Amino acid sequence: MKNKDDLTKQAEKILELAKDRGVQGNFFFETTFKRYMVQIQTLDTLEQAIFEHGATVTKEYVKGRQNLVVNPAITEYNKTSTAANGTVSTLINILKSLTDETAGNSKLQSFLDAMNDEK
């Protein structure tokens, strides 16, 4: 697990890159980046729970019977990891769409321009 300060510095570098490319204030970038940061925090919390409780936990049923089961944090960790991977792919696509294509040729930029024209 990376040091939180290292992750914060990397997040700041991503925001600086976005600022340099002129997309930091973009609604889609901002909301997707925020979502990604929440997912990373969630993964960190789930990872701590897995290390604290282990791969298996004891589940107690109504009548007091106990059973050894897989730690539910593992399942949630895997789901959140998959979601975070999708979110980072979306972030990359947003950056590419808004910066790699020339202005006016980007479908996303055209959509945003059309939204601004309607105001």
C-alpha positions in Angstrom: 0.0 0.0 0.0 1.3 3.4 -1.0 1.9 6.2 1.5 -1.2 8.5 1.6 1.1 11.5 1.0 2.5 9.9 -2.1 -1.1 9.3 -3.4 -2.1 12.8 -2.6 1.0 14.1 -4.5 0.1 12.0 -7.5 -3.5 13.2 -7.4 -2.2 16.8 -7.3 0.0 16.0 -10.3 -3.1 14.7 -12.2 -5.0 17.9 -11.4 -2.0 20.0 -12.5 -1.9 18.0 -15.8 -5.6 18.6 -16.2 -5.1 22.3 -15.5 -2.3 22.5 -18.1 -4.6 20.8 -20.7 -7.4 23.2 -19.8 -9.9 20.5 -18.6 -9.6 20.9 -14.8 -12.8 23.0 -14.6 -14.7 20.6 -17.0 -17.8 19.2 -15.3 -17.2 15.7 -16.6 -13.6 15.7 -15.5 -14.3 17.2 -12.1 -17.1 14.8 -11.2 -15.4 11.8 -12.5 -12.1 12.7 -10.7 -14.0 13.3 -7.5 -15.7 9.9 -7.8 -12.4 8.2 -8.4 -10.9 9.8 -5.3 -13.8 8.5 -3.2 -13.3 5.0 -4.7 -9.6 5.2 -3.8 -10.5 6.1 -0.2 -13.1 3.3 -0.1 -10.5 0.8 -1.3 -8.1 2.0 1.4 -10.7 1.5 4.1 -11.7 -1.9 2.8 -8.0 -2.9 2.5 -7.5 -2.0 6.1 -10.6 -4.1 7.1 -9.2 -7.1 5.2 -5.8 -6.8 6.9 -7.4 -6.3 10.3 -9.9 -9.2 10.1 -8.2 -11.5 7.7 -9.6 -13.4 4.7 -12.3 -15.2 6.7 -14.6 -14.0 9.4 -17.1 -15.8 11.7 -20.7 -15.2 11.0 -23.2 -15.9 13.7 -26.7 -17.0 12.9 -29.9 -16.3 14.8 -29.7 -19.4 16.9 -26.1 -18.7 17.9 -24.6 -21.1 15.5 -21.3 -19.8 14.0 -19.9 -20.4 10.5 -16.6 -19.4 8.9 -17.2 -17.3 5.8 -15.1 -15.2 3.4 -14.6 -11.7 4.7 -17.3 -9.6 2.9 -14.8 -6.7 2.6 -13.0 -8.8 0.0 -16.0 -8.9 -2.3 -16.7 -5.2 -1.8 -13.0 -4.5 -2.4 -13.1 -6.4 -5.7 -16.3 -4.6 -6.8 -14.9 -1.2 -5.9 -11.6 -2.0 -7.7 -13.5 -2.9 -10.9 -15.5 0.3 -10.6 -12.4 2.4 -10.0 -10.7 0.9 -13.0 -13.7 1.9 -15.1 -13.6 5.4 -13.6 -10.0 5.9 -14.4 -10.6 4.7 -18.0 -13.3 7.3 -18.2 -11.0 10.0 -16.9 -8.4 9.0 -19.5 -11.0 9.2 -22.2 -12.2 12.6 -21.1 -8.6 13.9 -21.1 -8.0 12.4 -24.6 -11.3 13.6 -26.0 -10.8 17.2 -24.8 -7.1 17.6 -25.5 -6.0 15.2 -28.3 -8.5 16.3 -30.8 -8.5 19.8 -32.3 -11.1 22.2 -31.0 -14.3 21.8 -32.9 -13.6 18.2 -33.9 -14.0 16.7 -30.5 -17.5 15.2 -30.1 -17.4 15.9 -26.4 -16.3 19.5 -26.9 -19.0 20.0 -29.6 -21.6 18.7 -27.1 -20.4 21.0 -24.4 -20.4 24.0 -26.8 -23.9 23.2 -27.8 -25.0 23.1 -24.2 -23.4 26.5 -23.7 -25.2 27.9 -26.8 -28.6 26.9 -25.3 -28.0 29.1 -22.2 
